Amino acid sequence: MRNSKSFFNFLIVLPLLVLNACGQSSNKQITISNSKTMANVISKPENPYYSNTDTKKLNVSDEDWKKVLSPDLYAVARKADTERAFTGTMWNSETKGTYYCAACGYRLFKSNQKFTSSCGWPSFFEQDNKESITFKADNSYGMRRTEALCGRCNSHLGHLFDDGPEPTGKRYCMNAISLDFVPDGVTPSKSQGNLETIVLGGGCYWCVEAVYENLEGVTKVVSGFSGGAVANPSYESVCTGRTGHAEVVEITYDKTKTNLDEIFKVFFTVHDPTTLNRQGADVGTQYRSAIFYKNEEQKKAAESIINELNAKKVYSSKVVTSLEPFKAFYPAEDYHQNYYNNNKDKPYCQMVIQPKIEKFEKIFKDRLKKN
């Protein structure tokens, strides 16, 4: 679909439009939740076995599961690995909602069956219904334990112990990575149809989010984290640079109104893809330039534009944007979402984000959303 002449013109003016990345305040703010909100209630188009409504039992080989699950989830769900205790925030979250199997989407628990345990893993005293979880003896590592498995796909969730609170006295000790969580009040979405998502890291997500929210065809932009080894990380933990995550935006767009080519043109306009693990004053792997591709189409499109940028020497230095297979996306805390529109009067928004938006509007003036 690319018009070579217009694309070449884009390459010529691109260096003039790349702005210095932002440095954002790390002041801690009160948050409501850091929960994972999804559609359908949850939508995972890359996983054909995933459903929040289908209760029919699955018989899928580990080889096929490996194709659709992230490596970390596959290791726990299919190989019974155990994640580190006190990972992320799910273990002590009190947000009201529903917990689903992260592998197949089966409903497992409600938040009113959850309690905060000192063990450091999400803990529940009761399962959603008698079919939601099954059990088998686990004598590994010289211990006698009861393994808890998803009642639909037989994936490993964790273990069941007899040291929980009343009224059951049970403790369902779950791996957070094995659970998807949807807060109460999230409305199931209609069929995605022509909608597709891609996850991009271009330094400060406040800036990148503000730009894509103005692009015709983009239906939703969420700031968050990808590429790390910790499930449901907090903003503060990502800021340490030790979790492996990058600040990213998850962009949902209508393929009948825009496409990957345009998404990537905007991406390479609003940040500097030639500085390794930094954007301006922001330094660290959490600010890396990265494309988290979900399929071969996204990967090849990304490779194509990067090769073209380098071949035409658009920048004085080589593009260092990393191409990383998508594993998981974790939304940032609520106060990070729609940050520019909610904080336009703040100096940071006026001095850093607003100039980026104005530059974007000049080159993509025909592609702006109509208010």
C-alpha positions as CSV (number, residue, x, y, z in Angstrom):
1,M,0.0,0.0,0.0
2,R,3.0,2.3,0.3
3,N,3.3,5.2,-2.2
4,S,7.1,5.3,-2.8
5,K,7.2,9.0,-3.8
6,S,5.2,10.2,-0.7
7,F,7.2,7.9,1.5
8,F,10.5,9.3,0.1
9,N,9.3,12.8,0.8
10,F,8.4,11.7,4.3
11,L,12.0,10.4,4.8
12,I,13.4,13.8,3.6
13,V,11.6,15.8,6.2
14,L,11.6,13.2,9.0
15,P,14.9,14.4,10.7
16,L,13.5,17.9,11.0
17,L,10.6,16.6,13.0
18,V,12.2,14.3,15.5
19,L,12.2,16.0,18.9
20,N,14.2,15.5,22.0
21,A,12.6,13.0,24.3
22,C,11.1,14.0,27.6
23,G,12.1,13.7,31.2
24,Q,9.1,12.9,33.4
25,S,8.5,13.5,37.0
26,S,8.8,10.5,39.3
27,N,6.6,12.0,42.0
28,K,4.5,9.3,43.5
29,Q,0.7,9.8,43.1
30,I,-2.3,8.1,44.5
31,T,-3.6,5.4,42.2
32,I,-6.9,3.5,42.0
33,S,-5.5,0.4,40.4
34,N,-2.9,-1.0,38.1
35,S,-5.2,-3.6,36.8
36,K,-5.2,-5.2,33.4
37,T,-8.3,-4.1,31.5
38,M,-9.2,-5.9,28.2
39,A,-12.0,-6.4,25.8
40,N,-14.4,-9.2,25.0
41,V,-14.3,-9.0,28.1
42,I,-10.7,-9.9,27.1
43,S,-9.4,-10.1,23.6
44,K,-6.3,-12.1,22.6
45,P,-6.5,-12.4,18.8
46,E,-3.1,-14.2,18.7
47,N,-4.6,-17.0,20.9
48,P,-7.4,-18.9,19.1
49,Y,-8.1,-21.0,22.2
50,Y,-8.9,-17.9,24.4
51,S,-12.5,-17.3,25.4
52,N,-14.3,-15.9,28.4
53,T,-17.6,-17.6,27.5
54,D,-16.7,-21.0,26.1
55,T,-16.7,-23.6,28.8
56,K,-15.9,-26.6,26.5
57,K,-12.8,-28.4,27.7
58,L,-9.7,-28.0,25.5
59,N,-7.3,-30.6,24.3
60,V,-4.3,-28.7,22.9
61,S,-0.8,-30.0,22.7
62,D,2.1,-28.3,24.5
63,E,3.6,-27.6,21.1
64,D,0.5,-25.7,20.0
65,W,0.4,-23.8,23.3
66,K,4.0,-22.7,22.8
67,K,3.0,-21.0,19.6
68,V,0.4,-18.8,21.2
69,L,1.6,-18.1,24.8
70,S,4.4,-15.8,25.8
71,P,7.5,-17.7,27.0
72,D,7.0,-16.7,30.6
73,L,3.3,-17.8,30.6
74,Y,4.1,-21.0,28.8
75,A,6.8,-21.9,31.3
76,V,4.3,-21.5,34.2
77,A,1.1,-22.7,32.6
78,R,2.5,-25.7,30.7
79,K,5.7,-26.6,32.5
80,A,4.5,-25.8,36.1
81,D,7.2,-23.2,36.8
82,T,6.7,-20.8,39.7
83,E,7.2,-17.1,39.5
84,R,9.0,-15.1,42.2
85,A,6.9,-14.1,45.3
86,F,5.8,-10.5,45.6
87,T,6.0,-10.1,41.8
88,G,4.0,-7.1,40.6
89,T,1.0,-5.8,42.4
90,M,-1.7,-8.5,42.0
91,W,-0.8,-10.3,45.2
92,N,-2.0,-7.4,47.4
93,S,-4.5,-5.7,45.0
94,E,-7.9,-5.0,46.5
95,T,-9.5,-3.9,43.2
96,K,-13.0,-5.4,42.7
97,G,-13.3,-7.6,39.6
98,T,-12.9,-11.0,38.0
99,Y,-9.9,-13.3,37.5
100,Y,-9.5,-15.4,34.4
101,C,-7.1,-18.1,33.2
102,A,-4.4,-16.2,31.2
103,A,-4.0,-19.2,28.9
104,C,-7.6,-19.9,27.8
105,G,-9.8,-17.2,29.4
106,Y,-11.8,-19.4,31.7
107,R,-13.3,-17.6,34.7
108,L,-11.6,-18.7,37.9
109,F,-12.2,-16.3,40.8
110,K,-14.0,-13.2,41.9
111,S,-12.3,-10.5,43.9
112,N,-14.6,-11.2,46.9
113,Q,-13.0,-14.7,47.1
114,K,-9.5,-13.1,47.4
115,F,-7.4,-12.2,50.4
116,T,-4.0,-10.7,50.9
117,S,-1.6,-13.4,52.1
118,S,1.9,-13.0,53.4
119,C,3.1,-15.6,51.0
120,G,3.5,-13.0,48.2
121,W,1.3,-14.7,45.6
122,P,-2.3,-13.9,44.7
123,S,-4.4,-15.9,47.2
124,F,-8.0,-17.0,47.2
125,F,-10.1,-18.9,49.8
126,E,-12.7,-20.2,47.2
127,Q,-12.9,-20.9,43.5
128,D,-15.6,-19.4,41.2
129,N,-17.4,-22.7,40.8
130,K,-16.7,-26.4,41.2
131,E,-15.7,-26.8,37.5
132,S,-13.3,-23.8,37.4
133,I,-10.3,-25.5,39.0
134,T,-9.3,-29.1,39.2
135,F,-6.6,-30.7,41.3
136,K,-4.0,-33.5,41.3
137,A,-1.3,-34.7,43.6
138,D,2.1,-33.0,43.2
139,N,5.1,-34.8,44.8
140,S,7.8,-32.8,43.1
141,Y,10.9,-31.4,45.0
142,G,10.4,-33.9,47.8
143,M,7.1,-32.3,48.9
144,R,3.5,-33.4,49.0
145,R,1.3,-30.7,47.6
146,T,-2.0,-30.3,45.7
147,E,-1.6,-28.8,42.3
148,A,-4.3,-26.4,41.0
149,L,-5.2,-26.6,37.3
150,C,-7.5,-24.6,35.1
151,G,-10.7,-26.6,34.7
152,R,-10.9,-25.8,30.9
153,C,-7.4,-26.1,29.6
154,N,-5.6,-28.0,32.3
155,S,-2.9,-25.3,32.7
156,H,-0.9,-25.0,35.9
157,L,-2.2,-22.2,38.1
158,G,-0.5,-22.8,41.4
159,H,-1.3,-25.0,44.5
160,L,-4.0,-25.5,47.1
161,F,-3.1,-25.4,50.8
162,D,-5.1,-25.9,54.0
163,D,-4.0,-22.7,55.8
164,G,-6.5,-20.2,54.4
165,P,-9.1,-18.1,56.2
166,E,-12.7,-18.9,57.0
167,P,-15.2,-20.0,55.8
168,T,-13.2,-22.6,53.8
169,G,-9.8,-22.7,55.5
170,K,-8.3,-23.1,52.0
171,R,-5.6,-21.0,50.3
172,Y,-5.5,-21.1,46.5
173,C,-1.9,-19.9,46.0
174,M,-1.8,-18.7,42.3
175,N,0.9,-17.4,40.0
176,A,0.0,-13.9,38.9
177,I,1.2,-14.5,35.4
178,S,-1.4,-17.3,35.1
179,L,-4.2,-14.9,35.8
180,D,-5.9,-12.1,33.8
181,F,-7.9,-9.6,35.7
182,V,-10.8,-7.4,34.6
183,P,-12.1,-4.8,37.0
184,D,-15.9,-4.5,37.7
185,G,-17.6,-2.1,35.3
186,V,-15.6,-3.1,32.2
187,T,-18.1,-3.6,29.4
188,P,-17.6,-6.5,27.0
189,S,-16.7,-5.1,23.6
190,K,-18.3,-5.9,20.3
191,S,-16.4,-8.0,17.7
192,Q,-13.1,-6.3,16.9
193,G,-13.6,-6.8,13.2
194,N,-11.1,-4.5,11.5
195,L,-9.4,-3.5,14.7
196,E,-5.8,-4.4,15.4
197,T,-3.3,-3.6,18.1
198,I,0.4,-2.9,18.2
199,V,2.7,-2.0,21.1
200,L,5.4,0.7,20.6
201,G,8.1,2.1,22.9
202,G,9.4,5.5,22.1
203,G,10.6,6.9,25.4
204,C,8.1,8.8,27.6
205,Y,4.7,7.3,27.0
206,W,2.9,10.5,27.8
207,C,4.3,12.1,24.7
208,V,3.7,9.1,22.3
209,E,0.1,8.6,23.6
210,A,-0.8,12.3,23.1
211,V,0.3,12.1,19.5
212,Y,-1.5,8.9,18.5
213,E,-4.7,10.0,20.1
214,N,-5.0,12.6,17.3
215,L,-4.4,10.2,14.4
216,E,-7.4,9.3,12.2
217,G,-8.1,5.6,12.5
218,V,-6.7,5.1,16.0
219,T,-9.5,4.1,18.3
220,K,-7.7,3.7,21.6
221,V,-4.2,4.4,23.1
222,V,-3.2,3.0,26.5
223,S,0.1,3.8,28.2
224,G,1.9,0.9,30.0
225,F,4.8,-1.4,30.0
226,S,6.1,-4.3,27.9
227,G,9.2,-6.4,27.5
228,G,10.0,-7.2,31.1
229,A,10.0,-10.3,33.3
230,V,7.7,-9.1,36.0
231,A,3.9,-9.4,35.8
232,N,1.8,-6.3,36.5
233,P,4.8,-4.0,37.4
234,S,4.3,-0.7,39.1
235,Y,5.5,2.5,37.6
236,E,8.0,2.9,40.4
237,S,9.5,-0.6,39.8
238,V,9.9,0.1,36.1
239,C,11.6,3.4,36.8
240,T,14.4,1.5,38.5
241,G,15.4,-0.1,35.2
242,R,15.6,-3.5,36.8
243,T,12.3,-5.1,35.6
244,G,13.3,-5.1,31.9
245,H,10.1,-3.3,30.8
246,A,9.9,-0.4,28.4
247,E,7.5,2.5,28.7
248,V,5.1,1.8,25.8
249,V,1.7,2.6,24.3
250,E,-0.7,0.0,23.1
251,I,-2.4,1.4,20.0
252,T,-5.7,0.0,18.7
253,Y,-6.5,1.1,15.2
254,D,-9.0,0.5,12.4
255,K,-7.3,-1.1,9.5
256,T,-9.8,0.4,7.1
257,K,-8.8,3.9,8.1
258,T,-5.1,3.6,8.7
259,N,-2.4,1.0,8.5
260,L,1.0,-0.2,9.8
261,D,2.9,2.0,7.3
262,E,1.3,5.1,8.7
263,I,1.5,4.0,12.3
264,F,5.3,3.5,11.9
265,K,5.8,6.8,10.0
266,V,4.3,8.6,13.0
267,F,6.4,6.5,15.4
268,F,9.7,7.4,13.7
269,T,8.6,11.1,13.6
270,V,7.9,11.6,17.3
271,H,11.0,10.1,18.9
272,D,14.7,9.7,18.2
273,P,15.3,6.0,17.2
274,T,19.1,6.4,17.0
275,T,19.9,6.8,20.8
276,L,20.3,3.5,22.6
277,N,18.4,3.1,25.8
278,R,17.7,6.8,26.1
279,Q,15.5,9.7,24.9
280,G,17.0,13.0,25.6
281,A,17.4,13.3,29.4
282,D,15.6,10.0,30.0
283,V,18.2,7.3,30.3
284,G,17.7,3.6,30.9
285,T,16.4,0.5,29.1
286,Q,12.9,1.5,30.1
287,Y,13.2,4.4,27.6
288,R,14.4,2.2,24.7
289,S,13.1,2.6,21.2
290,A,11.2,-0.7,20.6
291,I,8.5,-2.3,18.5
292,F,6.8,-5.3,20.1
293,Y,5.5,-7.2,17.1
294,K,2.5,-9.6,17.5
295,N,2.8,-11.4,14.2
296,E,5.0,-11.7,11.1
297,E,3.1,-8.9,9.3
298,Q,4.1,-6.4,12.0
299,K,7.6,-7.7,12.1
300,K,8.2,-7.5,8.4
301,A,6.6,-4.0,8.1
302,A,8.9,-2.8,11.0
303,E,12.0,-4.3,9.4
304,S,11.1,-2.7,6.0
305,I,10.8,0.8,7.3
306,I,14.0,0.5,9.5
307,N,16.0,-0.8,6.5
308,E,14.7,2.0,4.4
309,L,15.6,4.7,7.0
310,N,19.1,3.3,7.3
311,A,19.6,2.8,3.5
312,K,18.6,6.4,2.8
313,K,20.7,7.7,5.7
314,V,17.8,9.7,7.0
315,Y,19.6,10.0,10.3
316,S,23.3,10.7,10.9
317,S,23.4,7.5,13.0
318,K,22.0,4.1,12.5
319,V,18.5,3.3,13.8
320,V,18.7,1.2,17.0
321,T,15.0,0.5,17.5
322,S,14.7,-3.1,18.8
323,L,12.2,-5.6,17.3
324,E,11.0,-7.7,20.2
325,P,8.3,-10.4,20.1
326,F,5.2,-9.3,22.1
327,K,4.8,-11.2,25.4
328,A,2.5,-9.1,27.5
329,F,1.2,-5.6,28.0
330,Y,0.5,-4.1,31.4
331,P,-1.4,-0.8,31.6
332,A,0.2,1.9,33.8
333,E,-1.6,3.4,36.7
334,D,-4.7,5.4,36.1
335,Y,-3.1,8.8,36.5
336,H,-0.7,8.1,33.6
337,Q,-3.6,7.5,31.1
338,N,-4.6,10.4,28.8
339,Y,-2.0,12.4,30.7
340,Y,-1.7,15.4,28.3
341,N,-5.4,16.0,28.0
342,N,-5.8,15.8,31.7
343,N,-2.9,18.1,32.5
344,K,-2.6,20.6,29.7
345,D,-1.8,23.5,32.1
346,K,1.3,21.8,33.6
347,P,4.6,23.2,32.4
348,Y,5.8,19.8,31.2
349,C,2.8,19.4,28.9
350,Q,3.2,22.9,27.5
351,M,7.0,22.8,27.0
352,V,7.5,19.2,26.0
353,I,4.4,17.4,24.8
354,Q,2.7,20.3,23.0
355,P,5.6,21.0,20.6
356,K,5.6,17.3,19.7
357,I,1.9,17.5,18.9
358,E,2.3,20.6,16.8
359,K,5.1,19.1,14.8
360,F,3.0,15.9,14.2
361,E,0.1,18.0,13.1
362,K,2.2,19.8,10.5
363,I,3.3,16.7,8.6
364,F,0.1,14.7,9.2
365,K,-2.3,17.6,8.8
366,D,-4.5,15.6,6.4
367,R,-4.7,12.6,8.8
368,L,-5.9,14.3,11.9
369,K,-9.1,13.3,13.6
370,K,-12.1,15.5,12.9
371,N,-13.5,17.0,16.1
